[in-house]
């Protein structure tokens, strides 16, 4: 399934927690800076997500992935998620010279990605039957980037992987997976 240009709800408390981890203290100036940068970023982000679910026992297209992990017996399927905020955001970040402003922008971007992944997880949970439960979200190991990008045809949302540089493009893209369990 593909979803483009959806609304991202910013959890401001999480932005402040991200900043706290970077040793930036909450002040009125920081609060104002968060507000201003969030407003500026909304003009340059174009969130898109692509996700699909595969049967771990029957689907041969994910055989390498299944063989790599020791998957518990109660796992029915695995869902792969490719999420990007688009390529315009990179230019925005590259023009920021102030270190604090850059840290604030990156903290907001991290929260955009996290909030978007929470949204997708909820969409997936609604898609499944009542007896299937969505597990925790994990980052996809790098050795599966190319395989999953091809599997989901990520070019539909402008995502690619350069094998020489081992880089996902656009930069602000996240590749994740989660297991879906049968409830007891």
MODAVEN-V167584 format. One record per residue. N is the residue number from 1. RES is the residue in three letters. PSI is psi in degrees with one decimal (none if undefined). NEAR is the number of other ideal C-beta (glycine too) atoms within 12 Angstrom. Layout:
n->N res->RES psi->PSI near->NEAR
n->N res->RES psi->PSI near->NEAR
This chain:
n->1 res->UNK psi->143.2 near->22
n->2 res->UNK psi->134.1 near->25
n->3 res->UNK psi->126.9 near->25
n->4 res->UNK psi->149.8 near->20
n->5 res->UNK psi->47.7 near->17
n->6 res->UNK psi->161.4 near->23
n->7 res->UNK psi->135.1 near->15
n->8 res->UNK psi->125.6 near->31
n->9 res->UNK psi->122.3 near->20
n->10 res->UNK psi->121.8 near->29
n->11 res->UNK psi->97.4 near->23
n->12 res->UNK psi->-35.7 near->21
n->13 res->UNK psi->-38.4 near->17
n->14 res->UNK psi->-34.4 near->23
n->15 res->UNK psi->-45.1 near->35
n->16 res->UNK psi->-35.6 near->24
n->17 res->UNK psi->-40.7 near->17
n->18 res->UNK psi->-42.2 near->29
n->19 res->UNK psi->-38.4 near->31
n->20 res->UNK psi->-37.9 near->16
n->21 res->UNK psi->-21.0 near->15
n->22 res->UNK psi->14.6 near->21
n->23 res->UNK psi->35.8 near->13
n->24 res->UNK psi->118.7 near->26
n->25 res->UNK psi->147.1 near->15
n->26 res->UNK psi->119.7 near->22
n->27 res->UNK psi->172.2 near->14
n->28 res->UNK psi->-38.4 near->10
n->29 res->UNK psi->-41.2 near->16
n->30 res->UNK psi->-40.8 near->27
n->31 res->UNK psi->-44.6 near->19
n->32 res->UNK psi->-42.7 near->16
n->33 res->UNK psi->-41.5 near->29
n->34 res->UNK psi->-46.2 near->34
n->35 res->UNK psi->-47.7 near->19
n->36 res->UNK psi->-46.6 near->19
n->37 res->UNK psi->-39.3 near->35
n->38 res->UNK psi->-43.8 near->28
n->39 res->UNK psi->-42.5 near->16
n->40 res->UNK psi->-41.4 near->24
n->41 res->UNK psi->-33.0 near->38
n->42 res->UNK psi->-23.0 near->25
n->43 res->UNK psi->-17.0 near->15
n->44 res->UNK psi->-1.5 near->28
n->45 res->UNK psi->139.7 near->38
n->46 res->UNK psi->80.9 near->30
n->47 res->UNK psi->138.3 near->37
n->48 res->UNK psi->143.9 near->33
n->49 res->UNK psi->145.6 near->42
n->50 res->UNK psi->129.2 near->33
n->51 res->UNK psi->153.8 near->41
n->52 res->UNK psi->158.2 near->28
n->53 res->UNK psi->139.1 near->31
n->54 res->UNK psi->139.0 near->30
n->55 res->UNK psi->122.1 near->21
n->56 res->UNK psi->-21.0 near->32
n->57 res->UNK psi->-25.1 near->17
n->58 res->UNK psi->-28.1 near->13
n->59 res->UNK psi->109.9 near->20
n->60 res->UNK psi->-19.2 near->14
n->61 res->UNK psi->-19.8 near->20
n->62 res->UNK psi->21.2 near->32
n->63 res->UNK psi->-44.7 near->20
n->64 res->UNK psi->-41.7 near->20
n->65 res->UNK psi->-47.3 near->30
n->66 res->UNK psi->-41.5 near->25
n->67 res->UNK psi->-29.9 near->12
n->68 res->UNK psi->-39.0 near->18
n->69 res->UNK psi->148.9 near->20
n->70 res->UNK psi->95.2 near->11
n->71 res->UNK psi->128.0 near->24
n->72 res->UNK psi->152.3 near->15
n->73 res->UNK psi->-28.9 near->12
n->74 res->UNK psi->4.3 near->18
n->75 res->UNK psi->123.5 near->28
n->76 res->UNK psi->-42.5 near->28
n->77 res->UNK psi->169.4 near->33
n->78 res->UNK psi->138.5 near->40
n->79 res->UNK psi->132.2 near->44
n->80 res->UNK psi->139.6 near->43
n->81 res->UNK psi->127.4 near->41
n->82 res->UNK psi->118.5 near->46
n->83 res->UNK psi->133.2 near->46
n->84 res->UNK psi->150.4 near->42
n->85 res->UNK psi->5.1 near->42
n->86 res->UNK psi->174.5 near->33
n->87 res->UNK psi->-11.0 near->24
n->88 res->UNK psi->-25.0 near->23
n->89 res->UNK psi->-29.4 near->31
n->90 res->UNK psi->-42.2 near->25
n->91 res->UNK psi->-41.9 near->18
n->92 res->UNK psi->-49.3 near->28
n->93 res->UNK psi->-38.6 near->29
n->94 res->UNK psi->-22.8 near->14
n->95 res->UNK psi->-3.7 near->15
n->96 res->UNK psi->121.0 near->25
n->97 res->UNK psi->-26.6 near->10
n->98 res->UNK psi->127.6 near->14
n->99 res->UNK psi->-42.4 near->13
n->100 res->UNK psi->-43.0 near->23
n->101 res->UNK psi->-39.7 near->26
n->102 res->UNK psi->-42.6 near->22
n->103 res->UNK psi->-40.2 near->27
n->104 res->UNK psi->-46.1 near->36
n->105 res->UNK psi->-45.0 near->39
n->106 res->UNK psi->-34.0 near->31
n->107 res->UNK psi->-39.7 near->37
n->108 res->UNK psi->-43.3 near->42
n->109 res->UNK psi->-43.3 near->41
n->110 res->UNK psi->-41.6 near->28
n->111 res->UNK psi->-35.5 near->33
n->112 res->UNK psi->-45.7 near->40
n->113 res->UNK psi->-46.9 near->39
n->114 res->UNK psi->-47.0 near->29
n->115 res->UNK psi->-39.0 near->31
n->116 res->UNK psi->-40.5 near->41
n->117 res->UNK psi->-35.8 near->35
n->118 res->UNK psi->-43.0 near->27
n->119 res->UNK psi->-48.0 near->26
n->120 res->UNK psi->-40.3 near->37
n->121 res->UNK psi->-40.8 near->30
n->122 res->UNK psi->-40.9 near->20
n->123 res->UNK psi->-44.0 near->23
n->124 res->UNK psi->-44.7 near->32
n->125 res->UNK psi->-40.6 near->23
n->126 res->UNK psi->-29.2 near->14
n->127 res->UNK psi->-29.5 near->19
n->128 res->UNK psi->160.9 near->24
n->129 res->UNK psi->165.6 near->16
n->130 res->UNK psi->-25.5 near->10
n->131 res->UNK psi->4.4 near->12
n->132 res->UNK psi->133.0 near->25
n->133 res->UNK psi->135.7 near->22
n->134 res->UNK psi->132.0 near->33
n->135 res->UNK psi->-166.3 near->26
n->136 res->UNK psi->154.5 near->16
n->137 res->UNK psi->135.2 near->30
n->138 res->UNK psi->152.3 near->21
n->139 res->UNK psi->138.5 near->23
n->140 res->UNK psi->132.8 near->34
n->141 res->UNK psi->143.1 near->18
n->142 res->UNK psi->-33.8 near->17
n->143 res->UNK psi->-5.1 near->16
n->144 res->UNK psi->0.1 near->30
n->145 res->UNK psi->-57.5 near->32
n->146 res->UNK psi->-43.8 near->24
n->147 res->UNK psi->-46.7 near->27
n->148 res->UNK psi->-37.1 near->36
n->149 res->UNK psi->-41.4 near->31
n->150 res->UNK psi->-43.6 near->22
n->151 res->UNK psi->-42.7 near->31
n->152 res->UNK psi->0.8 near->37
n->153 res->UNK psi->57.3 near->18
n->154 res->UNK psi->-13.5 near->34
n->155 res->UNK psi->-19.4 near->18
n->156 res->UNK psi->-27.3 near->21
n->157 res->UNK psi->16.5 near->32
n->158 res->UNK psi->21.0 near->28
n->159 res->UNK psi->136.3 near->36
n->160 res->UNK psi->171.0 near->26
n->161 res->UNK psi->125.7 near->28
n->162 res->UNK psi->110.5 near->15
n->163 res->UNK psi->-36.1 near->16
n->164 res->UNK psi->-45.0 near->7
n->165 res->UNK psi->-6.4 near->11
n->166 res->UNK psi->50.8 near->12
n->167 res->UNK psi->135.4 near->18
n->168 res->UNK psi->136.8 near->29
n->169 res->UNK psi->138.5 near->24
n->170 res->UNK psi->165.1 near->33
n->171 res->UNK psi->-42.8 near->26
n->172 res->UNK psi->70.3 near->34
n->173 res->UNK psi->144.2 near->39
n->174 res->UNK psi->132.8 near->36
n->175 res->UNK psi->123.3 near->37
n->176 res->UNK psi->166.8 near->36
n->177 res->UNK psi->159.8 near->43
n->178 res->UNK psi->151.1 near->34
n->179 res->UNK psi->147.7 near->35
n->180 res->UNK psi->125.1 near->34
n->181 res->UNK psi->150.2 near->25
n->182 res->UNK psi->127.0 near->21
n->183 res->UNK psi->148.4 near->15
n->184 res->UNK psi->none near->8
